[in-house]
Amino acid sequence: TYLIFETMVRVIDELNIDMQEYIDNFQKNITGYTDEKQWEFIRTMAEQICGRASYSNYSQTTTLGNKLLQYVEENFQNYSLSLKDLSNAFNISVSTASRTFKSVVKINFYNYLCRIRMEKAKEYFRMGECNITEIANKVGYENEASFRRAFTRYEGITPKEYIQKYTVKS
């Protein structure tokens, strides 16, 4: 539950949802909470996040933004994916792609792309796939060094440390 909690806190922060007092209280008491209480808290957080479904007042912006999101989620493995690719794919300017993306997601394109890549990499690590070079390529990095730098910046620990900490030993 703690991994889910950490991910949700990051998403809450990115969406600028004000739940800090609630999060602080949970962090102080997590060891005293039963599993049921921990899951209840996570459900409440998920409801808060999902309640942000309407990101924009303009349905046209939301529709385009959702298409941009879908494109990124389907193409994040492409190491050269850029705002220019989005603008070409949807016949819009780079600045329109950037502005629309940020209005829908509430973070910029490159931070979102990094988040998707890191979350997918962590998923691979937790499933027992530990070849860092292969995972770097699977999640859209041209080389292992770039992936290691990005992972360490995003997670605060190296991929190797993450594997040692979170991978289930068989």
C-alpha positions as CSV (number, residue, x, y, z in Angstrom):
1,T,0.0,0.0,0.0
2,Y,2.9,2.4,0.6
3,L,4.0,2.3,-3.0
4,I,0.5,3.1,-4.1
5,F,0.4,5.9,-1.5
6,E,3.7,7.4,-2.7
7,T,2.5,7.4,-6.4
8,M,-0.8,8.9,-5.5
9,V,0.8,11.7,-3.4
10,R,3.0,12.5,-6.4
11,V,-0.1,12.7,-8.6
12,I,-2.0,14.8,-6.1
13,D,0.9,17.2,-6.0
14,E,1.1,17.4,-9.8
15,L,-2.7,18.2,-9.9
16,N,-2.4,20.8,-7.1
17,I,-5.1,19.1,-5.0
18,D,-5.0,20.4,-1.4
19,M,-4.9,17.3,0.8
20,Q,-1.7,18.1,2.7
21,E,-3.2,17.9,6.2
22,Y,-4.8,14.6,5.3
23,I,-1.6,13.2,3.9
24,D,0.5,14.4,6.9
25,N,-2.0,12.7,9.3
26,F,-1.8,9.4,7.3
27,Q,2.0,9.5,7.2
28,K,2.2,10.0,11.0
29,N,-0.2,7.1,11.7
30,I,0.4,4.7,8.8
31,T,2.0,2.0,11.1
32,G,-0.9,2.2,13.4
33,Y,-3.5,1.8,10.7
34,T,-5.0,-1.5,9.9
35,D,-4.9,-2.7,6.3
36,E,-8.5,-1.8,5.9
37,K,-7.9,1.7,7.1
38,Q,-4.9,2.1,4.7
39,W,-7.0,0.9,1.7
40,E,-9.9,3.2,2.8
41,F,-7.4,6.2,2.8
42,I,-6.1,5.2,-0.7
43,R,-9.7,4.9,-2.0
44,T,-10.4,8.4,-0.7
45,M,-7.3,9.7,-2.4
46,A,-8.3,8.0,-5.7
47,E,-11.7,9.6,-5.5
48,Q,-10.1,13.0,-5.1
49,I,-7.9,12.4,-8.1
50,C,-10.7,11.1,-10.3
51,G,-12.9,14.0,-9.3
52,R,-10.5,16.1,-11.3
53,A,-11.9,14.6,-14.5
54,S,-13.0,18.0,-15.9
55,Y,-9.6,19.7,-16.5
56,S,-10.8,22.5,-18.8
57,N,-13.8,24.6,-19.4
58,Y,-13.4,24.2,-23.1
59,S,-14.6,20.8,-24.4
60,Q,-12.6,21.3,-27.6
61,T,-9.4,21.7,-25.6
62,T,-10.3,18.7,-23.4
63,T,-11.0,16.6,-26.5
64,L,-7.7,17.6,-28.2
65,G,-5.9,17.2,-24.9
66,N,-7.2,13.7,-24.4
67,K,-6.1,12.8,-28.0
68,L,-2.6,14.1,-27.2
69,L,-2.5,12.1,-24.0
70,Q,-3.6,8.9,-25.8
71,Y,-0.9,9.5,-28.4
72,V,1.8,9.9,-25.7
73,E,0.6,6.8,-23.9
74,E,0.8,4.8,-27.1
75,N,4.2,6.1,-28.2
76,F,6.2,6.8,-25.0
77,Q,8.6,4.0,-26.0
78,N,9.8,6.1,-28.9
79,Y,13.0,7.7,-27.5
80,S,12.6,10.7,-29.8
81,L,9.0,11.5,-28.9
82,S,8.6,15.2,-28.7
83,L,6.2,18.1,-28.8
84,K,7.1,18.5,-32.4
85,D,5.9,14.9,-33.0
86,L,2.6,15.8,-31.4
87,S,2.2,19.0,-33.4
88,N,2.9,17.1,-36.6
89,A,0.5,14.2,-35.7
90,F,-2.4,16.6,-35.0
91,N,-1.5,19.4,-37.4
92,I,-1.2,22.0,-34.7
93,S,1.7,24.3,-33.7
94,V,4.2,23.2,-31.1
95,S,3.0,25.9,-28.7
96,T,-0.6,24.8,-29.1
97,A,0.4,21.2,-28.4
98,S,2.3,22.3,-25.3
99,R,-0.4,24.7,-24.0
100,T,-3.2,22.1,-24.6
101,F,-1.3,19.3,-23.1
102,K,-0.5,21.3,-19.9
103,S,-4.1,22.6,-19.6
104,V,-5.4,19.0,-19.6
105,V,-2.7,17.3,-17.6
106,K,-1.6,20.2,-15.4
107,I,2.1,19.4,-15.9
108,N,4.3,19.9,-18.9
109,F,4.8,17.4,-21.7
110,Y,8.3,16.4,-20.8
111,N,7.5,15.8,-17.1
112,Y,4.5,13.7,-18.0
113,L,6.5,11.7,-20.5
114,C,9.2,11.1,-17.8
115,R,6.5,10.1,-15.3
116,I,5.0,7.5,-17.7
117,R,8.4,6.1,-18.5
118,M,9.5,5.8,-14.9
119,E,6.2,4.3,-13.7
120,K,6.5,1.7,-16.5
121,A,10.1,1.0,-15.7
122,K,9.2,0.4,-12.0
123,E,6.5,-1.9,-13.1
124,Y,9.0,-4.0,-15.1
125,F,11.4,-4.0,-12.1
126,R,8.6,-5.2,-9.8
127,M,7.8,-8.0,-12.2
128,G,11.3,-9.2,-11.9
129,E,12.8,-7.8,-15.1
130,C,16.1,-6.5,-13.9
131,N,18.1,-5.9,-17.1
132,I,18.4,-2.1,-16.9
133,T,19.6,-1.7,-20.5
134,E,16.6,-3.6,-21.9
135,I,14.1,-1.8,-19.6
136,A,15.7,1.6,-20.6
137,N,15.0,0.7,-24.3
138,K,11.5,-0.6,-23.6
139,V,10.5,2.6,-21.9
140,G,11.9,5.0,-24.4
141,Y,15.5,5.8,-23.6
142,E,18.1,5.6,-26.2
143,N,20.8,4.5,-23.8
144,E,21.2,3.2,-20.3
145,A,23.1,6.3,-18.9
146,S,20.2,8.6,-19.8
147,F,17.7,6.3,-18.2
148,R,19.8,6.0,-15.0
149,R,20.1,9.7,-14.7
150,A,16.3,10.2,-15.3
151,F,15.4,7.4,-12.9
152,T,17.6,8.7,-10.1
153,R,16.3,12.3,-10.6
154,Y,12.7,11.0,-10.6
155,E,12.8,8.4,-7.8
156,G,15.7,9.7,-5.7
157,I,17.4,6.4,-5.8
158,T,19.2,4.5,-8.6
159,P,17.5,1.7,-10.6
160,K,19.8,-0.8,-8.9
161,E,18.7,0.5,-5.4
162,Y,15.1,0.4,-6.5
163,I,15.4,-3.2,-7.7
164,Q,17.0,-4.2,-4.4
165,K,14.3,-2.5,-2.4
166,Y,11.2,-3.3,-4.2
167,T,11.7,-6.5,-6.3
168,V,10.1,-9.6,-4.9
169,K,12.7,-12.2,-4.4
170,S,11.8,-15.6,-5.9
